[in-house]
Structures are given as C-alpha cells and as structure tokens.
Amino acid sequence: MTTPAILTMIIAQGTIISLAVYFFYRVLTTPPKEEPDSFSENDDEPR
C-alpha cells in the first residue's frame, strides 16, 4: 500500500470510530424522558 492510501484508511477509520464512540456515549448518558402516567391523568374521569 502506498502512503496516501494508508493515511486515507487511517483517517476514515478514525473518523468512523470516533463518531460511533461519541453517539454511543450520548445514548448512555442521555437522561430518560418523563412520560406521562396514563393512570394519573385519568383520575378525575368517571369509569
């Protein structure tokens, strides 16, 4: 392999790996959304 090909391969793989790590970190550290409780919202409605 020539030097430009090796550099291109290393840069491409480094970019893909760093993006994957970044988004995986974001998924693990994002707090969960507060979803409304369907039972507590319907307490005042007659059955």
C-alpha positions as CSV (number, residue, x, y, z in Angstrom):
1,M,0.0,0.0,0.0
2,T,1.1,3.5,-0.7
3,T,1.5,6.2,2.0
4,P,-1.6,8.2,0.8
5,A,-3.7,5.1,0.8
6,I,-2.7,4.2,4.4
7,L,-3.3,7.7,5.6
8,T,-6.8,7.8,4.0
9,M,-7.6,4.5,5.5
10,I,-6.5,5.6,9.0
11,I,-8.3,8.9,8.8
12,A,-11.5,7.2,7.6
13,Q,-11.4,4.5,10.2
14,G,-10.6,7.0,12.9
15,T,-13.5,9.3,11.9
16,I,-16.0,6.4,11.9
17,I,-14.8,5.0,15.2
18,S,-14.8,8.4,16.9
19,L,-18.4,9.1,15.7
20,A,-19.5,5.7,16.9
21,V,-18.0,6.2,20.3
22,Y,-19.5,9.7,20.5
23,F,-23.0,8.6,19.7
24,F,-22.8,5.6,21.9
25,Y,-21.7,7.8,24.8
26,R,-24.6,10.2,24.1
27,V,-27.1,7.2,24.2
28,L,-25.7,6.0,27.5
29,T,-25.6,9.4,29.2
30,T,-28.9,10.9,28.0
31,P,-31.5,11.1,30.8
32,P,-34.8,9.3,30.1
33,K,-37.8,11.4,29.1
34,E,-40.5,11.8,31.6
35,E,-43.5,10.1,30.1
36,P,-46.9,11.0,31.4
37,D,-48.6,8.4,33.6
38,S,-51.8,7.4,31.8
39,F,-53.4,6.3,35.1
40,S,-52.8,9.5,37.0
41,E,-54.0,11.7,34.1
42,N,-57.4,9.9,34.0
43,D,-58.1,10.0,37.8
44,D,-60.8,12.6,37.6
45,E,-62.7,10.9,34.7
46,P,-65.6,8.6,35.5
47,R,-65.3,5.0,34.5
